[in-house]
Amino acid sequence: MIRTLFSQTAMTNFAKLSVLTAVLAIYAYAGADIQSRTLEVSPQIKLELADGQQLRCTVKSWDGLGLEGSCGSIRWERFKPGLAFATLKSLVPETDLDACADAAAVVVSLDEGGIVANSALDWARKSGVTYKRLNTIRSEAVEIKRVRTQRLIAEFTERLSQLTPEASAFPAAAWTSLHSSDAGTVSAATIEAARALLTRAGASATLHETAHVALLVESGDSALAKDAASLERFYRDWREEFERIGATVADQGRIPVVVVSERDHWRLLVQAAFRGDAAQHPDAVVVYPLSGDPPAMRPIALVCPDSDPNRQRFNAAVGLARAVLHLTNSPVRGPAWLNEALPRVMAARAVPGAGMDGALRKRGLIAVRSKVSFTALMTSRYGEGVWASDPELAQSMSYMFARWLFDNAPDQFLRYAKGPRTSEAEAARFQRHFSMTIDVACARAAKWFQIND
């Protein structure tokens, strides 16, 4: 039975950046196959992009990846193939055979085997490009496309790393609990890492320790020791719940929970932790630095300040819930909706005085009663779909759907969330746990929320 809390009152950044640097280095090397061409006379042309945007641009140079000019950097993948071909034809003199061949390679990379690609090859041939060079254009196009794909993946990964640490690639191997002596060493190192983040944010904190929680609070109020005790109870209650359904929370030493008292310090703390935007994290965010020997991605919870004590406690519970989920069975993540909703379900149940259950439902209820479906959310990943266009709505609808599942089938929901994961497709896994498809569950949840709050 979960008791009420406070009822009495990514791969590390270094690893991510190393991977990104390596990918971009490959990209830069391969992209040099088509040299940058600076135009002697910078023409002003009208650019028509695939999204319908039209720009007047004085073009200064172009290469295999895009063009540069008064409109900034525009990549070829932002054009439809026909429009890219038309733009290149306006920039390339037909007497420059190397430039014609390179331009054709760019077009073929955008439209491999298509009508526009064939037109570009025919244009290059008529301009005088030799048959020998024509035979290499297709292989050059494949390389350009490969480099473009690598670059897009690297940029998406970098964007996600600054959006949320939850989008990192986490290992699927099950946790092993640390020996008590090792747990002490790891705790000390993780707490020191948390203090280092606070220092970079221009803050310091008083430490309140329990068996599994290290609460670092910017305020020196000794009454906050009670909050540490309540967080410890939260940890123990949820560990019991997960163990009851066959999952294991592996002891990895004390979990640092860092609470700052100033909004400016919160902004600097999130920036120092992963170059994130504090405004995108209204309650808490957890970072996963490598620590221990052998090193593992152990959690540090960073908590957004709030003048309302109950909201502050809810925020701390969200952070600790994320950490507990990270340490349950294995760190591997489920879909974004589940990963975002379950910590808030856990915290809202534990801190009812914060009133967050109603607050979290508000946006989603309006949307669902306007016939917005839960279904699109089920397949949306971080940085895409509604998570990119309206993260507040995504968070609200995720919470609603997860709370509906939890209230109706709590054990099945927890097993689905943190039970062992295999190569089984997510849709099949959902159906196995809930005896209905995701689409059916979405329809039933929507129908319920049409008339219930």
Secondary structure, 3 states (H helix, E strand, C coil): CCCCCCCCCCCCHHHHHHHHHHHHHHHHHHHCCCCCEECCCCCEEEEECCCCCEEEEEEEEECCCEEEECCEEEEHHHCCHHHHHHHHHHHCCCCCHHHHHHHHHHHHHHCCCCHHHHHHHHHHHHHCCCHHHHHHHHHHHHHHHHHHHHHHHHHHHHHHHHHCHHHCCCCCCCCCCCCHHHHHHHHHHHHHHHHHHHHHCCCCCEEEECCCEEEEECCCCHHHHHHHHHHHHHHHHHHHHHHHCCCCECCCCCEEEEECCCHHHHHHHHHHHHCCCHHHCCCEEEECCEECCCCEECCEEEECCCCCHHHHHHHHHHHHHHHHHHCECCCCCCCHHHHHHHHHHHHHHHCHHHCHHHHHHHHHHHHHCCCCCCHHHHCCCCCCHHHHHCHHHHHHHHHHHHHHHHHHCHHHHHHHHHCCCCCCCHHHHHHHHHCCCHHHHHHHHHHHHHHCC
